[in-house]
Amino acid sequence: MRVLVFNPAFIGDAVLTTPLANTLTKLKEKPEVFLCVRPEAAPLFKELPFKILVFDKRGVDGGLLGIFRFASKLRKMKFDIVYSPHRSIRSAIVLSLAKIPLRVGFSSSAGSFLYTHLVKRDMSLHEAARNLSLLPKEAEAIISEDALTYLDVEYKRELENSLSGEGPIAALSAGSVWETKRWPAIYFAQVAKLLAAKGFRIAIFGGPGDKAVNSILEQQLTNDGVAYYNFADTIPFEKFPTAIGAMDLLISNDSAPVHIAESRNTPVIAIFGPTTPSFGFAPRNARSAVCEIHGLSCRPCAIHGGRRCPKGHFRCMKELLPETVFEKALELFQ
């Protein structure tokens, strides 16, 4: 039996789909399981129990011709069933054109009529649990809820040697695709200064899209005399989970690094501004925590955040002070 899990969404969404793909590999039928993601996410899932397919919907698989070409590729692979947490009309069309006999999706999906089986998307659940709800009842006994990412064993040994020293390491991830999800870089720097004074070592993480915000952070840390390890856009993305796993704490915006860190059992302080944990993307680890401003009538303002604050005041982030996050970090380490 050949099974496809289809979720060409943001990187964090892909990470939270790995419990579904991993559980499918444990079925008694021992199916061949594929997880379909966007190309930028693929390096995170090397050497895992399932195989990876790439759907480059912003590139070679874009447009009508790309959709038909990719659907033809899937059709030739002769999948028996597809589970699709992705709710776009494009995904529904691709999977229908691929003529996969059993197509399971959410009833709230655009193009839900193109699926053969529909499941209600329970918004009270965490996103990983929502994805798992697509599975048949007989899979409940073998569900594995842990997210998975690639571990580079050799690189892990290198890090253990190079990072040996006194004091826990607090990593900072100040970026996000969405501007309103970014806690001010100066606040991250102030937390780092407070933590450094308590004996923490500091590390910076980020990708190519985070250069602007990280340049502010780096400059402020330098001005404050805070030394730091720099993993921001300096390591291949496939090494990102291994590096995050070497940290003792991650302080991050509501973004993909939160879920990558939890896949490597690193405690997380997740900062929520325009979004809220009720959407189902908060860290789940008991050693992790959320920092947010309560009581703002304008929260949440959008499911993903936005380019600018609709009210113009950005209180959800500006009023979340560095001292609050610092105290939360100390509380986690008590």
C-alpha positions in Angstrom: 0.0 0.0 0.0 1.3 3.5 -0.9 0.1 6.4 1.2 0.6 10.1 0.6 0.4 12.9 3.3 0.0 16.2 1.5 0.8 19.5 3.2 2.8 22.0 1.1 2.3 24.7 3.6 4.6 26.8 5.8 7.6 25.1 7.4 6.1 24.9 10.8 2.9 23.3 9.4 5.1 20.7 7.7 6.8 19.9 11.0 3.5 19.5 12.7 2.4 17.0 10.0 5.3 14.6 10.8 3.3 12.9 13.6 0.6 12.0 11.0 3.2 10.6 8.5 5.1 8.8 11.2 2.0 7.1 12.6 1.1 5.9 9.2 4.4 4.1 8.9 3.4 2.1 12.0 0.2 0.6 10.5 0.2 -3.2 10.4 0.0 -3.1 6.6 3.4 -1.4 6.6 2.6 1.0 3.9 5.1 3.0 1.9 4.5 6.6 3.2 5.4 9.8 1.5 5.1 13.3 2.9 4.7 16.1 0.3 6.1 19.5 1.3 7.4 22.7 -0.2 11.0 22.6 -1.3 12.3 24.9 1.5 11.0 22.5 4.1 12.4 19.3 2.6 15.9 19.4 4.1 14.3 19.1 7.6 13.0 15.6 6.9 16.0 13.6 5.7 16.5 10.0 7.0 13.0 9.8 8.7 10.7 6.8 8.5 8.8 8.2 5.5 9.9 9.5 2.1 9.7 13.1 0.9 8.0 14.5 -2.2 8.4 18.2 -3.1 5.6 20.3 -4.5 7.2 23.6 -5.7 3.9 25.5 -6.1 5.7 28.8 -6.2 8.1 27.6 -8.9 8.1 24.8 -11.5 4.8 23.3 -10.2 3.0 26.7 -10.3 0.3 27.7 -12.7 -2.2 25.4 -14.5 0.5 23.6 -16.4 2.5 22.9 -13.2 -0.6 21.6 -11.5 -1.4 19.2 -14.3 2.2 18.1 -14.5 2.5 17.4 -10.8 -0.9 15.6 -10.7 0.4 13.4 -13.5 3.5 12.6 -11.5 1.3 11.6 -8.5 -0.9 9.5 -10.8 2.1 7.5 -12.1 3.2 6.8 -8.5 -0.2 5.0 -7.9 -1.0 6.1 -4.4 -3.9 4.2 -2.7 -4.8 6.9 -0.2 -3.9 10.5 0.5 -4.4 12.4 3.8 -4.4 16.2 3.2 -4.2 18.6 6.1 -3.7 21.3 3.5 -7.0 23.1 2.9 -6.5 25.0 -0.3 -8.5 24.6 -3.5 -5.2 24.0 -5.4 -4.4 21.0 -3.2 -7.9 19.5 -3.7 -7.6 19.9 -7.4 -4.1 18.4 -7.6 -5.2 15.3 -5.6 -8.4 14.9 -7.6 -6.5 15.1 -10.9 -4.0 12.5 -9.5 -7.0 10.1 -9.3 -6.0 8.8 -5.9 -8.9 6.5 -5.0 -9.2 7.4 -1.3 -8.8 11.2 -0.6 -9.2 12.3 3.0 -9.4 16.0 3.9 -11.1 18.4 6.2 -14.7 19.4 5.7 -13.6 23.1 6.0 -11.2 22.7 3.0 -11.8 24.8 -0.1 -12.8 22.2 -2.7 -14.0 19.8 0.0 -16.3 18.2 -2.6 -13.3 16.8 -4.4 -12.4 14.6 -1.4 -13.9 11.1 -1.0 -13.8 11.3 2.9 -14.2 14.4 5.0 -13.3 15.0 8.7 -14.4 17.9 10.8 -11.4 20.2 11.8 -11.7 20.5 15.5 -10.3 24.0 16.4 -10.1 23.1 20.1 -7.2 20.7 19.3 -3.5 21.5 18.8 -2.6 21.5 15.1 -0.6 18.3 15.3 -3.7 16.6 16.9 -6.0 18.1 14.3 -3.8 16.5 11.6 -3.9 13.2 13.4 -7.7 13.3 13.5 -7.6 12.5 9.7 -6.6 9.0 10.6 -9.1 6.1 10.8 -10.2 5.0 14.3 -8.2 1.8 14.1 -5.0 3.9 14.1 -5.7 5.5 17.5 -3.8 2.9 19.4 -0.6 3.5 17.6 -0.6 7.3 17.3 2.8 8.9 17.8 2.3 12.6 18.6 6.0 13.6 18.6 7.1 15.8 15.7 10.2 14.6 13.8 13.1 16.4 12.2 16.5 15.4 10.8 19.3 14.9 13.3 22.9 15.3 11.9 24.8 13.0 14.2 28.3 14.1 13.1 27.3 17.8 13.4 25.9 17.1 16.8 29.3 15.8 18.0 31.0 18.9 16.5 28.6 21.2 18.4 29.0 19.4 21.7 32.8 20.0 21.4 32.6 23.6 20.2 29.9 24.7 22.6 31.4 23.1 25.7 31.6 25.7 28.5 29.9 27.1 31.6 26.3 28.2 31.6 23.1 27.2 29.7 22.7 28.6 26.2 19.6 30.7 25.4 18.9 30.9 21.6 17.0 33.8 20.1 14.9 33.6 17.0 13.7 37.1 16.2 12.4 36.6 12.7 9.0 35.7 11.1 7.5 35.8 7.6 4.8 38.1 9.1 5.9 41.5 10.3 3.4 41.7 13.1 4.6 38.4 14.5 8.0 39.9 15.2 8.6 41.0 18.8 10.9 44.0 18.5 14.6 43.0 17.9 15.6 45.5 20.6 13.5 43.6 23.1 15.3 40.3 22.2 18.6 42.1 22.8 17.5 43.4 26.2 16.4 39.8 27.2 19.8 38.6 26.1 21.6 41.2 28.2 19.5 40.2 31.3 20.2 36.5 30.7 23.9 37.0 30.1 24.1 38.8 33.5 22.7 35.6 35.0 25.3 33.4 33.5 23.5 32.4 30.3 25.3 32.1 27.0 23.5 33.6 24.0 23.0 32.3 20.4 21.2 33.8 17.4 19.2 31.9 14.8 17.5 32.9 11.6 17.4 32.4 7.9 18.0 34.6 4.8 14.7 36.4 5.3 15.7 37.5 8.8 18.8 39.4 7.9 17.3 42.9 8.6 16.0 42.0 12.0 19.1 40.1 13.0 21.4 42.9 12.0 19.6 45.1 14.5 19.8 42.4 17.2 23.5 41.8 16.5 24.4 45.4 16.6 22.6 45.9 19.9 24.3 42.9 21.5 27.7 44.2 20.4 26.9 47.6 21.8 25.9 46.0 25.1 29.0 43.8 25.2 27.1 40.6 25.0 29.0 37.8 23.3 27.0 35.4 21.2 27.1 32.3 19.0 25.9 33.2 15.5 23.8 30.5 13.7 21.8 33.0 11.7 22.0 32.2 8.0 25.5 30.6 8.6 24.5 26.9 8.5 22.6 24.7 6.0 19.0 24.5 6.8 19.2 20.7 7.2 21.5 21.4 10.3 19.0 23.8 11.9 17.2 21.1 14.0 20.5 19.7 15.2 21.8 23.2 16.2 18.5 24.1 17.9 18.7 20.7 19.8 22.0 21.7 21.2 20.5 24.8 22.9 19.1 24.8 26.5 16.3 27.2 25.7 14.8 28.9 22.6 13.1 32.3 22.8 11.1 32.7 19.5 8.2 34.4 17.9 5.2 32.3 16.9 7.0 30.7 14.0 8.6 27.5 12.6 11.6 27.5 15.0 9.1 26.8 17.9 8.1 23.5 16.4 11.6 22.6 15.2 12.9 23.1 18.7 10.2 20.9 20.2 11.0 18.2 17.8 14.5 18.2 19.3 13.2 18.5 22.9 14.5 22.0 23.4 12.4 24.1 25.9 10.7 27.1 24.2 9.4 30.4 25.2 7.0 31.3 22.4 6.0 35.0 22.0 2.4 35.5 20.7 1.2 38.9 19.6 -1.4 39.2 16.8 -2.1 35.4 17.0 -3.1 33.4 20.1 -2.4 29.9 21.3 -6.0 29.1 20.7 -5.2 28.6 17.0 -3.4 25.4 18.0 0.3 26.3 17.4 1.6 26.8 20.9 4.4 24.7 22.2 3.2 21.5 23.8 6.3 20.5 25.9 5.7 20.8 29.6 9.1 22.6 29.9 7.9 25.2 27.4 5.8 28.4 27.9 3.9 31.1 26.1 4.4 34.9 26.7 1.5 37.1 25.6 -0.5 40.2 26.5 -3.9 39.3 27.8 -7.0 41.5 27.7 -6.6 43.2 24.3 -9.9 43.2 22.5 -8.1 43.3 19.1 -6.3 39.9 19.7 -6.3 37.9 17.6 -6.3 40.1 14.5 -5.5 37.5 11.9 -4.8 33.8 11.7 -1.3 34.3 10.4 -0.5 37.8 11.6 -0.2 40.6 9.0 2.1 43.1 7.5 1.1 45.9 9.9 -1.0 46.4 13.0 -4.7 47.0 11.9 -5.1 49.4 14.8 -1.8 51.2 14.3 -0.6 50.7 17.9 1.0 47.2 18.0 0.2 47.0 21.7 0.3 43.2 21.6 4.0 43.2 21.1 5.2 46.6 22.4 3.5 46.0 25.8 5.1 42.6 26.2 8.2 43.8 28.0 11.7 42.1 28.0 11.5 41.7 31.8 8.4 39.5 31.5 10.2 37.1 29.1 13.3 37.2 31.2 11.4 36.2 34.3 9.7 33.4 32.4 13.1 32.1 31.3 14.4 32.1 34.9 11.2 30.3 36.0 11.7 27.5 33.5 15.2 27.0 34.8 14.4 26.9 38.5 
